[in-house]
């Protein structure tokens, strides 16, 4: 059993990569991103089956509070502080 608290912002280690790990622990990466109904649009489940293994890779700094990043053509990762490279 694992208990995961809600409320962490999504902070991917590889921006735009579908296989990115969340550095901050957002539980939504473990469940489907679908609403419960057209009326409620609440999260689909508060339970899910997971496999847990110890992470032994490098630990990156949490950047969830550094502000937004902009995703541009071909999923190129551009930090917001650098502006739009297409201007």
N, CA, C and O atoms as a CHARMM CRD file, in Angstrom:
* protein
*
  348
    1    1 UNK  N      0.84100  -1.15100   0.00000 PROA 1      0.00000
    2    1 UNK  CA     0.00000   0.00000   0.00000 PROA 1      0.00000
    3    1 UNK  C      0.89900   1.23100   0.00000 PROA 1      0.00000
    4    1 UNK  O      1.92700   1.26600   0.67700 PROA 1      0.00000
    5    2 UNK  N      0.50700   2.21500  -0.75000 PROA 2      0.00000
    6    2 UNK  CA     1.19600   3.50400  -0.77300 PROA 2      0.00000
    7    2 UNK  C      0.16200   4.59000  -0.53300 PROA 2      0.00000
    8    2 UNK  O     -0.94200   4.53700  -1.07500 PROA 2      0.00000
    9    3 UNK  N      0.51400   5.55800   0.26600 PROA 3      0.00000
   10    3 UNK  CA    -0.38000   6.68900   0.51200 PROA 3      0.00000
   11    3 UNK  C      0.26700   7.91400  -0.11800 PROA 3      0.00000
   12    3 UNK  O      1.39300   8.28300   0.21700 PROA 3      0.00000
   13    4 UNK  N     -0.45700   8.52900  -1.02300 PROA 4      0.00000
   14    4 UNK  CA     0.06400   9.69300  -1.73100 PROA 4      0.00000
   15    4 UNK  C     -0.87300  10.86000  -1.48700 PROA 4      0.00000
   16    4 UNK  O     -2.07700  10.75600  -1.72000 PROA 4      0.00000
   17    5 UNK  N     -0.33100  11.95300  -1.02400 PROA 5      0.00000
   18    5 UNK  CA    -1.14000  13.14400  -0.77500 PROA 5      0.00000
   19    5 UNK  C     -1.29900  13.93500  -2.06900 PROA 5      0.00000
   20    5 UNK  O     -0.37900  13.99100  -2.88500 PROA 5      0.00000
   21    6 UNK  N     -2.45100  14.53400  -2.25200 PROA 6      0.00000
   22    6 UNK  CA    -2.71200  15.35200  -3.43500 PROA 6      0.00000
   23    6 UNK  C     -2.21000  16.77400  -3.21000 PROA 6      0.00000
   24    6 UNK  O     -2.00400  17.20600  -2.07600 PROA 6      0.00000
   25    7 UNK  N     -2.01900  17.48200  -4.30400 PROA 7      0.00000
   26    7 UNK  CA    -1.67700  18.88900  -4.21100 PROA 7      0.00000
   27    7 UNK  C     -0.32400  19.25600  -4.78900 PROA 7      0.00000
   28    7 UNK  O     -0.02900  20.44200  -4.93600 PROA 7      0.00000
   29    8 UNK  N      0.50800  18.28000  -5.12200 PROA 8      0.00000
   30    8 UNK  CA     1.82000  18.59600  -5.68900 PROA 8      0.00000
   31    8 UNK  C      1.65200  19.03200  -7.13900 PROA 8      0.00000
   32    8 UNK  O      0.87300  18.43500  -7.88300 PROA 8      0.00000
   33    9 UNK  N      2.37400  20.06100  -7.53900 PROA 9      0.00000
   34    9 UNK  CA     2.33800  20.51000  -8.93000 PROA 9      0.00000
   35    9 UNK  C      3.17200  19.56200  -9.77700 PROA 9      0.00000
   36    9 UNK  O      4.18000  19.03200  -9.31000 PROA 9      0.00000
   37   10 UNK  N      2.75700  19.34800 -11.01600 PROA 10     0.00000
   38   10 UNK  CA     3.50600  18.49200 -11.94300 PROA 10     0.00000
   39   10 UNK  C      4.82500  19.16600 -12.27900 PROA 10     0.00000
   40   10 UNK  O      4.84000  20.32200 -12.70300 PROA 10     0.00000
   41   11 UNK  N      5.92500  18.46200 -12.09800 PROA 11     0.00000
   42   11 UNK  CA     7.27100  18.99400 -12.33600 PROA 11     0.00000
   43   11 UNK  C      8.09700  17.92800 -13.05700 PROA 11     0.00000
   44   11 UNK  O      8.85700  17.20400 -12.41400 PROA 11     0.00000
   45   12 UNK  N      7.96000  17.82100 -14.39400 PROA 12     0.00000
   46   12 UNK  CA     8.64300  16.75200 -15.12200 PROA 12     0.00000
   47   12 UNK  C     10.15100  16.95000 -15.16200 PROA 12     0.00000
   48   12 UNK  O     10.63700  18.07800 -15.23600 PROA 12     0.00000
   49   13 UNK  N     10.89600  15.83100 -15.11200 PROA 13     0.00000
   50   13 UNK  CA    12.34800  15.93100 -15.20100 PROA 13     0.00000
   51   13 UNK  C     12.80900  16.17000 -16.63100 PROA 13     0.00000
   52   13 UNK  O     13.91200  16.67500 -16.84100 PROA 13     0.00000
   53   14 UNK  N     11.98900  15.81700 -17.62200 PROA 14     0.00000
   54   14 UNK  CA    12.29100  16.05300 -19.03800 PROA 14     0.00000
   55   14 UNK  C     11.06400  16.70800 -19.64400 PROA 14     0.00000
   56   14 UNK  O     10.11500  16.01500 -20.01200 PROA 14     0.00000
   57   15 UNK  N     11.06600  18.00400 -19.75400 PROA 15     0.00000
   58   15 UNK  CA     9.89600  18.72200 -20.23800 PROA 15     0.00000
   59   15 UNK  C      9.40200  18.22300 -21.57900 PROA 15     0.00000
   60   15 UNK  O     10.18500  18.11100 -22.52200 PROA 15     0.00000
   61   16 UNK  N      8.11700  17.92000 -21.68100 PROA 16     0.00000
   62   16 UNK  CA     7.51200  17.49100 -22.92700 PROA 16     0.00000
   63   16 UNK  C      7.64500  16.01400 -23.23700 PROA 16     0.00000
   64   16 UNK  O      7.00600  15.53200 -24.17200 PROA 16     0.00000
   65   17 UNK  N      8.45100  15.28100 -22.49000 PROA 17     0.00000
   66   17 UNK  CA     8.65600  13.85300 -22.73800 PROA 17     0.00000
   67   17 UNK  C      7.53300  13.05000 -22.08200 PROA 17     0.00000
   68   17 UNK  O      7.25300  13.22900 -20.89700 PROA 17     0.00000
   69   18 UNK  N      6.89400  12.17300 -22.84200 PROA 18     0.00000
   70   18 UNK  CA     5.79900  11.36900 -22.29500 PROA 18     0.00000
   71   18 UNK  C      6.26100  10.43100 -21.18700 PROA 18     0.00000
   72   18 UNK  O      5.45000  10.02900 -20.35400 PROA 18     0.00000
   73   19 UNK  N      7.53400  10.07400 -21.15600 PROA 19     0.00000
   74   19 UNK  CA     8.06400   9.17200 -20.13700 PROA 19     0.00000
   75   19 UNK  C      8.77400   9.92100 -19.01600 PROA 19     0.00000
   76   19 UNK  O      9.55000   9.32500 -18.26900 PROA 19     0.00000
   77   20 UNK  N      8.52100  11.20400 -18.89100 PROA 20     0.00000
   78   20 UNK  CA     9.17800  11.99900 -17.85300 PROA 20     0.00000
   79   20 UNK  C      8.71800  11.56300 -16.46400 PROA 20     0.00000
   80   20 UNK  O      7.57200  11.15400 -16.27500 PROA 20     0.00000
   81   21 UNK  N      9.61700  11.65500 -15.50900 PROA 21     0.00000
   82   21 UNK  CA     9.28200  11.42000 -14.10500 PROA 21     0.00000
   83   21 UNK  C      8.92100  12.75000 -13.47200 PROA 21     0.00000
   84   21 UNK  O      9.50400  13.77900 -13.81400 PROA 21     0.00000
   85   22 UNK  N      7.97100  12.74200 -12.55500 PROA 22     0.00000
   86   22 UNK  CA     7.61900  13.96500 -11.83400 PROA 22     0.00000
   87   22 UNK  C      8.55100  14.10200 -10.63800 PROA 22     0.00000
   88   22 UNK  O      8.61600  13.21000  -9.79200 PROA 22     0.00000
   89   23 UNK  N      9.27800  15.22500 -10.56600 PROA 23     0.00000
   90   23 UNK  CA    10.24600  15.45400  -9.49200 PROA 23     0.00000
   91   23 UNK  C      9.58800  15.87600  -8.19400 PROA 23     0.00000
   92   23 UNK  O     10.23300  15.86100  -7.14600 PROA 23     0.00000
   93   24 UNK  N      8.31000  16.25400  -8.23800 PROA 24     0.00000
   94   24 UNK  CA     7.65800  16.80000  -7.04300 PROA 24     0.00000
   95   24 UNK  C      6.59900  15.87400  -6.45100 PROA 24     0.00000
   96   24 UNK  O      6.09600  16.14200  -5.36000 PROA 24     0.00000
   97   25 UNK  N      6.25200  14.79700  -7.14200 PROA 25     0.00000
   98   25 UNK  CA     5.33500  13.81300  -6.57800 PROA 25     0.00000
   99   25 UNK  C      3.86500  14.03300  -6.86400 PROA 25     0.00000
  100   25 UNK  O      3.02200  13.73300  -6.01900 PROA 25     0.00000
  101   26 UNK  N      3.53900  14.55400  -8.04200 PROA 26     0.00000
  102   26 UNK  CA     2.14200  14.74500  -8.41500 PROA 26     0.00000
  103   26 UNK  C      1.48600  13.38700  -8.63100 PROA 26     0.00000
  104   26 UNK  O      1.92100  12.63500  -9.50400 PROA 26     0.00000
  105   27 UNK  N      0.44000  13.04600  -7.85100 PROA 27     0.00000
  106   27 UNK  CA    -0.18300  11.72500  -7.99100 PROA 27     0.00000
  107   27 UNK  C     -0.94800  11.54300  -9.29300 PROA 27     0.00000
  108   27 UNK  O     -1.27900  10.41000  -9.64500 PROA 27     0.00000
  109   28 UNK  N     -1.23700  12.60600 -10.01300 PROA 28     0.00000
  110   28 UNK  CA    -2.00000  12.49100 -11.25600 PROA 28     0.00000
  111   28 UNK  C     -1.22400  11.77000 -12.35100 PROA 28     0.00000
  112   28 UNK  O     -1.82200  11.36200 -13.34700 PROA 28     0.00000
  113   29 UNK  N      0.08400  11.59900 -12.20100 PROA 29     0.00000
  114   29 UNK  CA     0.84000  10.85300 -13.20600 PROA 29     0.00000
  115   29 UNK  C      0.53900   9.36200 -13.12400 PROA 29     0.00000
  116   29 UNK  O      0.92600   8.61000 -14.01900 PROA 29     0.00000
  117   30 UNK  N     -0.14100   8.92100 -12.07300 PROA 30     0.00000
  118   30 UNK  CA    -0.44900   7.50500 -11.88700 PROA 30     0.00000
  119   30 UNK  C     -1.85100   7.13000 -12.33400 PROA 30     0.00000
  120   30 UNK  O     -2.15700   5.94200 -12.43600 PROA 30     0.00000
  121   31 UNK  N     -2.70800   8.09800 -12.60100 PROA 31     0.00000
  122   31 UNK  CA    -4.09500   7.82100 -12.95000 PROA 31     0.00000
  123   31 UNK  C     -4.43200   8.42300 -14.30700 PROA 31     0.00000
  124   31 UNK  O     -3.69500   9.26500 -14.82100 PROA 31     0.00000
  125   32 UNK  N     -5.53800   7.99300 -14.87900 PROA 32     0.00000
  126   32 UNK  CA    -5.99700   8.55100 -16.14900 PROA 32     0.00000
  127   32 UNK  C     -6.46700   9.98500 -15.95600 PROA 32     0.00000
  128   32 UNK  O     -7.05500  10.32000 -14.92800 PROA 32     0.00000
  129   33 UNK  N     -6.21000  10.81900 -16.93700 PROA 33     0.00000
  130   33 UNK  CA    -6.62900  12.21500 -16.87500 PROA 33     0.00000
  131   33 UNK  C     -7.99200  12.35800 -17.55000 PROA 33     0.00000
  132   33 UNK  O     -8.12100  12.98500 -18.60100 PROA 33     0.00000
  133   34 UNK  N     -9.00300  11.76200 -16.92200 PROA 34     0.00000
  134   34 UNK  CA   -10.37000  11.86800 -17.42700 PROA 34     0.00000
  135   34 UNK  C    -11.27900  12.27300 -16.27700 PROA 34     0.00000
  136   34 UNK  O    -11.02800  11.92600 -15.12300 PROA 34     0.00000
  137   35 UNK  N    -12.30700  12.99000 -16.59100 PROA 35     0.00000
  138   35 UNK  CA   -13.25500  13.39700 -15.56100 PROA 35     0.00000
  139   35 UNK  C    -14.21600  12.27500 -15.20900 PROA 35     0.00000
  140   35 UNK  O    -14.35600  11.30600 -15.95500 PROA 35     0.00000
  141   36 UNK  N    -14.87500  12.41100 -14.07000 PROA 36     0.00000
  142   36 UNK  CA   -15.82800  11.38700 -13.63900 PROA 36     0.00000
  143   36 UNK  C    -17.09800  11.41900 -14.47000 PROA 36     0.00000
  144   36 UNK  O    -17.73600  10.38400 -14.66300 PROA 36     0.00000
  145   37 UNK  N    -17.47400  12.59600 -14.96700 PROA 37     0.00000
  146   37 UNK  CA   -18.64800  12.72200 -15.82700 PROA 37     0.00000
  147   37 UNK  C    -18.57300  14.07200 -16.52900 PROA 37     0.00000
  148   37 UNK  O    -17.70400  14.88600 -16.21500 PROA 37     0.00000
  149   38 UNK  N    -19.46900  14.31600 -17.47100 PROA 38     0.00000
  150   38 UNK  CA   -19.50800  15.61700 -18.13400 PROA 38     0.00000
  151   38 UNK  C    -19.95600  16.70700 -17.17500 PROA 38     0.00000
  152   38 UNK  O    -19.66000  17.88300 -17.38700 PROA 38     0.00000
  153   39 UNK  N    -20.65900  16.32900 -16.13500 PROA 39     0.00000
  154   39 UNK  CA   -21.13700  17.29400 -15.15500 PROA 39     0.00000
  155   39 UNK  C    -20.06200  17.64700 -14.13300 PROA 39     0.00000
  156   39 UNK  O    -19.78400  18.82400 -13.90500 PROA 39     0.00000
  157   40 UNK  N    -19.46500  16.64600 -13.52700 PROA 40     0.00000
  158   40 UNK  CA   -18.57400  16.88900 -12.39300 PROA 40     0.00000
  159   40 UNK  C    -17.14200  17.22400 -12.79200 PROA 40     0.00000
  160   40 UNK  O    -16.55800  18.15700 -12.24300 PROA 40     0.00000
  161   41 UNK  N    -16.57200  16.49400 -13.72300 PROA 41     0.00000
  162   41 UNK  CA   -15.18300  16.65600 -14.12500 PROA 41     0.00000
  163   41 UNK  C    -14.21000  16.55000 -12.95000 PROA 41     0.00000
  164   41 UNK  O    -13.13900  17.15700 -12.97300 PROA 41     0.00000
  165   42 UNK  N    -14.57700  15.78800 -11.93500 PROA 42     0.00000
  166   42 UNK  CA   -13.67300  15.52300 -10.82000 PROA 42     0.00000
  167   42 UNK  C    -12.66000  14.46600 -11.25400 PROA 42     0.00000
  168   42 UNK  O    -12.77800  13.90000 -12.34100 PROA 42     0.00000
  169   43 UNK  N    -11.67900  14.20200 -10.41800 PROA 43     0.00000
  170   43 UNK  CA   -10.69100  13.18700 -10.75200 PROA 43     0.00000
  171   43 UNK  C    -11.36200  11.82800 -10.87000 PROA 43     0.00000
  172   43 UNK  O    -12.35500  11.55700 -10.19600 PROA 43     0.00000
  173   44 UNK  N    -10.82000  10.98400 -11.72200 PROA 44     0.00000
  174   44 UNK  CA   -11.48000   9.71800 -12.03500 PROA 44     0.00000
  175   44 UNK  C    -11.40600   8.69200 -10.92200 PROA 44     0.00000
  176   44 UNK  O    -12.31100   7.86800 -10.79600 PROA 44     0.00000
  177   45 UNK  N    -10.37500   8.71200 -10.12400 PROA 45     0.00000
  178   45 UNK  CA   -10.25600   7.70200  -9.06700 PROA 45     0.00000
  179   45 UNK  C     -9.31500   8.18200  -7.97100 PROA 45     0.00000
  180   45 UNK  O     -8.37900   8.94300  -8.21400 PROA 45     0.00000
  181   46 UNK  N     -9.58400   7.72700  -6.78800 PROA 46     0.00000
  182   46 UNK  CA    -8.66900   7.98500  -5.67800 PROA 46     0.00000
  183   46 UNK  C     -7.93900   6.71300  -5.28200 PROA 46     0.00000
  184   46 UNK  O     -7.24400   6.68400  -4.26600 PROA 46     0.00000
  185   47 UNK  N     -8.09200   5.66500  -6.07700 PROA 47     0.00000
  186   47 UNK  CA    -7.34300   4.43600  -5.86300 PROA 47     0.00000
  187   47 UNK  C     -6.77900   3.98500  -7.19900 PROA 47     0.00000
  188   47 UNK  O     -7.39600   4.19800  -8.24200 PROA 47     0.00000
  189   48 UNK  N     -5.62500   3.37000  -7.16800 PROA 48     0.00000
  190   48 UNK  CA    -5.00800   2.85700  -8.38200 PROA 48     0.00000
  191   48 UNK  C     -3.99300   1.79200  -8.01000 PROA 48     0.00000
  192   48 UNK  O     -3.45200   1.80900  -6.90500 PROA 48     0.00000
  193   49 UNK  N     -3.73300   0.87100  -8.91800 PROA 49     0.00000
  194   49 UNK  CA    -2.70700  -0.14100  -8.70200 PROA 49     0.00000
  195   49 UNK  C     -1.38000   0.39000  -9.21800 PROA 49     0.00000
  196   49 UNK  O     -1.30900   0.89300 -10.33900 PROA 49     0.00000
  197   50 UNK  N     -0.34300   0.28700  -8.42300 PROA 50     0.00000
  198   50 UNK  CA     0.97800   0.77500  -8.81300 PROA 50     0.00000
  199   50 UNK  C      2.03200  -0.26800  -8.46600 PROA 50     0.00000
  200   50 UNK  O      1.82300  -1.11200  -7.59500 PROA 50     0.00000
  201   51 UNK  N      3.15100  -0.20200  -9.15000 PROA 51     0.00000
  202   51 UNK  CA     4.34100  -0.96000  -8.77800 PROA 51     0.00000
  203   51 UNK  C      5.34500   0.04700  -8.25100 PROA 51     0.00000
  204   51 UNK  O      5.54700   1.10000  -8.85400 PROA 51     0.00000
  205   52 UNK  N      5.96900  -0.26800  -7.14200 PROA 52     0.00000
  206   52 UNK  CA     6.90100   0.66300  -6.51400 PROA 52     0.00000
  207   52 UNK  C      8.29200   0.05500  -6.50600 PROA 52     0.00000
  208   52 UNK  O      8.47200  -1.10800  -6.14500 PROA 52     0.00000
  209   53 UNK  N      9.27000   0.85200  -6.90800 PROA 53     0.00000
  210   53 UNK  CA    10.66200   0.43500  -6.81300 PROA 53     0.00000
  211   53 UNK  C     11.49100   1.63300  -6.38200 PROA 53     0.00000
  212   53 UNK  O     11.12700   2.77900  -6.64600 PROA 53     0.00000
  213   54 UNK  N     12.59100   1.36700  -5.72800 PROA 54     0.00000
  214   54 UNK  CA    13.45400   2.44200  -5.24300 PROA 54     0.00000
  215   54 UNK  C     14.12700   3.12500  -6.42700 PROA 54     0.00000
  216   54 UNK  O     14.69000   2.45900  -7.29500 PROA 54     0.00000
  217   55 UNK  N     14.07000   4.45100  -6.46000 PROA 55     0.00000
  218   55 UNK  CA    14.72100   5.23000  -7.50700 PROA 55     0.00000
  219   55 UNK  C     16.17200   5.44100  -7.11400 PROA 55     0.00000
  220   55 UNK  O     16.45100   5.95200  -6.02900 PROA 55     0.00000
  221   56 UNK  N     17.09500   5.05600  -7.97400 PROA 56     0.00000
  222   56 UNK  CA    18.52100   5.17100  -7.65300 PROA 56     0.00000
  223   56 UNK  C     19.25200   6.12900  -8.58500 PROA 56     0.00000
  224   56 UNK  O     20.47700   6.23400  -8.52200 PROA 56     0.00000
  225   57 UNK  N     18.52100   6.82800  -9.44800 PROA 57     0.00000
  226   57 UNK  CA    19.14100   7.76200 -10.37700 PROA 57     0.00000
  227   57 UNK  C     19.45600   9.09400  -9.72300 PROA 57     0.00000
  228   57 UNK  O     19.23900   9.27100  -8.52400 PROA 57     0.00000
  229   58 UNK  N     19.96700  10.03100 -10.50900 PROA 58     0.00000
  230   58 UNK  CA    20.27300  11.36500  -9.96600 PROA 58     0.00000
  231   58 UNK  C     18.99200  12.09000  -9.56500 PROA 58     0.00000
  232   58 UNK  O     17.94000  11.89700 -10.17600 PROA 58     0.00000
  233   59 UNK  N     19.09000  12.90900  -8.55400 PROA 59     0.00000
  234   59 UNK  CA    17.93200  13.66200  -8.06900 PROA 59     0.00000
  235   59 UNK  C     18.06800  15.11000  -8.52700 PROA 59     0.00000
  236   59 UNK  O     19.00000  15.81400  -8.13700 PROA 59     0.00000
  237   60 UNK  N     17.12900  15.54000  -9.35800 PROA 60     0.00000
  238   60 UNK  CA    17.12700  16.91500  -9.85600 PROA 60     0.00000
  239   60 UNK  C     16.42300  17.83000  -8.86100 PROA 60     0.00000
  240   60 UNK  O     15.62300  17.37700  -8.04300 PROA 60     0.00000
  241   61 UNK  N     16.73100  19.12100  -8.94000 PROA 61     0.00000
  242   61 UNK  CA    16.05200  20.10500  -8.09400 PROA 61     0.00000
  243   61 UNK  C     14.59300  20.23700  -8.51000 PROA 61     0.00000
  244   61 UNK  O     14.26700  20.12400  -9.69200 PROA 61     0.00000
  245   62 UNK  N     13.72300  20.47500  -7.54600 PROA 62     0.00000
  246   62 UNK  CA    12.31600  20.74100  -7.83100 PROA 62     0.00000
  247   62 UNK  C     12.22300  22.12600  -8.45500 PROA 62     0.00000
  248   62 UNK  O     12.72400  23.10100  -7.89500 PROA 62     0.00000
  249   63 UNK  N     11.58300  22.21200  -9.61200 PROA 63     0.00000
  250   63 UNK  CA    11.45300  23.49000 -10.31700 PROA 63     0.00000
  251   63 UNK  C      9.99300  23.89200 -10.50000 PROA 63     0.00000
  252   63 UNK  O      9.69500  24.79800 -11.27700 PROA 63     0.00000
  253   64 UNK  N      9.08900  23.23200  -9.79800 PROA 64     0.00000
  254   64 UNK  CA     7.65400  23.50100  -9.94700 PROA 64     0.00000
  255   64 UNK  C      7.29000  24.93700  -9.60500 PROA 64     0.00000
  256   64 UNK  O      6.27600  25.44300 -10.08600 PROA 64     0.00000
  257   65 UNK  N      8.08700  25.60000  -8.79100 PROA 65     0.00000
  258   65 UNK  CA     7.76200  26.95500  -8.35300 PROA 65     0.00000
  259   65 UNK  C      8.53300  28.02400  -9.12500 PROA 65     0.00000
  260   65 UNK  O      8.46500  29.20200  -8.77200 PROA 65     0.00000
  261   66 UNK  N      9.26400  27.63900 -10.16900 PROA 66     0.00000
  262   66 UNK  CA    10.06900  28.58500 -10.94200 PROA 66     0.00000
  263   66 UNK  C      9.28400  29.30700 -12.02500 PROA 66     0.00000
  264   66 UNK  O      9.85600  30.11200 -12.75900 PROA 66     0.00000
  265   67 UNK  N      8.02000  29.04600 -12.14200 PROA 67     0.00000
  266   67 UNK  CA     7.22300  29.69100 -13.17700 PROA 67     0.00000
  267   67 UNK  C      7.03300  28.77300 -14.36400 PROA 67     0.00000
  268   67 UNK  O      7.65000  27.71100 -14.43900 PROA 67     0.00000
  269   68 UNK  N      6.18400  29.17600 -15.28800 PROA 68     0.00000
  270   68 UNK  CA     5.84400  28.31800 -16.42100 PROA 68     0.00000
  271   68 UNK  C      6.96500  28.21600 -17.44200 PROA 68     0.00000
  272   68 UNK  O      7.85400  29.06600 -17.49800 PROA 68     0.00000
  273   69 UNK  N      6.90900  27.17000 -18.24100 PROA 69     0.00000
  274   69 UNK  CA     7.79400  27.02500 -19.39000 PROA 69     0.00000
  275   69 UNK  C      6.91200  26.98600 -20.62300 PROA 69     0.00000
  276   69 UNK  O      5.73200  26.64100 -20.54900 PROA 69     0.00000
  277   70 UNK  N      7.48800  27.33700 -21.74300 PROA 70     0.00000
  278   70 UNK  CA     6.73400  27.37200 -22.99100 PROA 70     0.00000
  279   70 UNK  C      7.13000  26.18800 -23.85000 PROA 70     0.00000
  280   70 UNK  O      8.31800  25.93500 -24.04900 PROA 70     0.00000
  281   71 UNK  N      6.14700  25.45900 -24.36200 PROA 71     0.00000
  282   71 UNK  CA     6.40400  24.35100 -25.27200 PROA 71     0.00000
  283   71 UNK  C      6.16100  24.86400 -26.68400 PROA 71     0.00000
  284   71 UNK  O      5.07600  25.35600 -26.99400 PROA 71     0.00000
  285   72 UNK  N      7.18000  24.74500 -27.54600 PROA 72     0.00000
  286   72 UNK  CA     7.07100  25.22600 -28.92100 PROA 72     0.00000
  287   72 UNK  C      7.17100  24.04600 -29.88500 PROA 72     0.00000
  288   72 UNK  O      7.18100  22.89400 -29.45100 PROA 72     0.00000
  289   73 UNK  N      7.24300  24.31600 -31.17100 PROA 73     0.00000
  290   73 UNK  CA     7.21200  23.28900 -32.21500 PROA 73     0.00000
  291   73 UNK  C      8.12700  22.10800 -31.91800 PROA 73     0.00000
  292   73 UNK  O      9.21400  22.27800 -31.36600 PROA 73     0.00000
  293   74 UNK  N      7.68600  20.92300 -32.28400 PROA 74     0.00000
  294   74 UNK  CA     8.38600  19.65600 -32.10400 PROA 74     0.00000
  295   74 UNK  C      8.75200  19.39500 -30.64000 PROA 74     0.00000
  296   74 UNK  O      9.77200  18.76500 -30.36000 PROA 74     0.00000
  297   75 UNK  N      7.93300  19.87000 -29.71700 PROA 75     0.00000
  298   75 UNK  CA     8.14200  19.64800 -28.28200 PROA 75     0.00000
  299   75 UNK  C      9.52400  20.11000 -27.82600 PROA 75     0.00000
  300   75 UNK  O     10.14300  19.47800 -26.97100 PROA 75     0.00000
  301   76 UNK  N      9.99700  21.19900 -28.39000 PROA 76     0.00000
  302   76 UNK  CA    11.26700  21.78000 -27.95300 PROA 76     0.00000
  303   76 UNK  C     11.04200  22.42700 -26.59000 PROA 76     0.00000
  304   76 UNK  O     10.08400  23.18000 -26.41800 PROA 76     0.00000
  305   77 UNK  N     11.90400  22.14800 -25.63000 PROA 77     0.00000
  306   77 UNK  CA    11.73900  22.64300 -24.26200 PROA 77     0.00000
  307   77 UNK  C     12.44000  23.99100 -24.13200 PROA 77     0.00000
  308   77 UNK  O     13.65700  24.07500 -24.29900 PROA 77     0.00000
  309   78 UNK  N     11.68100  25.04700 -23.83400 PROA 78     0.00000
  310   78 UNK  CA    12.23600  26.38800 -23.71000 PROA 78     0.00000
  311   78 UNK  C     11.79400  26.97900 -22.38400 PROA 78     0.00000
  312   78 UNK  O     10.60200  27.22700 -22.20100 PROA 78     0.00000
  313   79 UNK  N     12.72600  27.21700 -21.43200 PROA 79     0.00000
  314   79 UNK  CA    12.32400  27.87500 -20.18300 PROA 79     0.00000
  315   79 UNK  C     11.72600  29.24300 -20.47700 PROA 79     0.00000
  316   79 UNK  O     12.19200  29.93600 -21.38200 PROA 79     0.00000
  317   80 UNK  N     10.71300  29.63900 -19.73700 PROA 80     0.00000
  318   80 UNK  CA    10.00500  30.89400 -19.98400 PROA 80     0.00000
  319   80 UNK  C     10.93500  32.09200 -19.93900 PROA 80     0.00000
  320   80 UNK  O     10.69700  33.07100 -20.64600 PROA 80     0.00000
  321   81 UNK  N     11.98400  32.04600 -19.13300 PROA 81     0.00000
  322   81 UNK  CA    12.88800  33.18900 -18.99700 PROA 81     0.00000
  323   81 UNK  C     13.67100  33.46500 -20.27200 PROA 81     0.00000
  324   81 UNK  O     14.21600  34.55900 -20.41800 PROA 81     0.00000
  325   82 UNK  N     13.74800  32.50600 -21.20800 PROA 82     0.00000
  326   82 UNK  CA    14.48100  32.70600 -22.45300 PROA 82     0.00000
  327   82 UNK  C     13.61000  33.27300 -23.56000 PROA 82     0.00000
  328   82 UNK  O     14.12400  33.63800 -24.61700 PROA 82     0.00000
  329   83 UNK  N     12.33200  33.35300 -23.34900 PROA 83     0.00000
  330   83 UNK  CA    11.43700  33.90200 -24.35100 PROA 83     0.00000
  331   83 UNK  C     11.18000  32.94300 -25.49300 PROA 83     0.00000
  332   83 UNK  O     11.58200  31.78000 -25.45100 PROA 83     0.00000
  333   84 UNK  N     10.51000  33.43900 -26.50600 PROA 84     0.00000
  334   84 UNK  CA    10.14300  32.62700 -27.65700 PROA 84     0.00000
  335   84 UNK  C     11.25700  32.67100 -28.69400 PROA 84     0.00000
  336   84 UNK  O     11.57900  33.75500 -29.18000 PROA 84     0.00000
  337   85 UNK  N     11.86500  31.53000 -29.05700 PROA 85     0.00000
  338   85 UNK  CA    12.95600  31.53100 -30.03300 PROA 85     0.00000
  339   85 UNK  C     12.49000  31.83200 -31.44800 PROA 85     0.00000
  340   85 UNK  O     13.31900  32.04200 -32.33400 PROA 85     0.00000
  341   86 UNK  N     11.17500  31.85600 -31.68100 PROA 86     0.00000
  342   86 UNK  CA    10.64800  32.09700 -33.02000 PROA 86     0.00000
  343   86 UNK  C     10.29400  33.56100 -33.26100 PROA 86     0.00000
  344   86 UNK  O      9.78600  33.90200 -34.33000 PROA 86     0.00000
  345   87 UNK  N     10.55300  34.42900 -32.29000 PROA 87     0.00000
  346   87 UNK  CA    10.26700  35.86300 -32.46900 PROA 87     0.00000
  347   87 UNK  C     11.40100  36.53800 -33.21300 PROA 87     0.00000
  348   87 UNK  O     11.34600  37.74300 -33.46000 PROA 87     0.00000
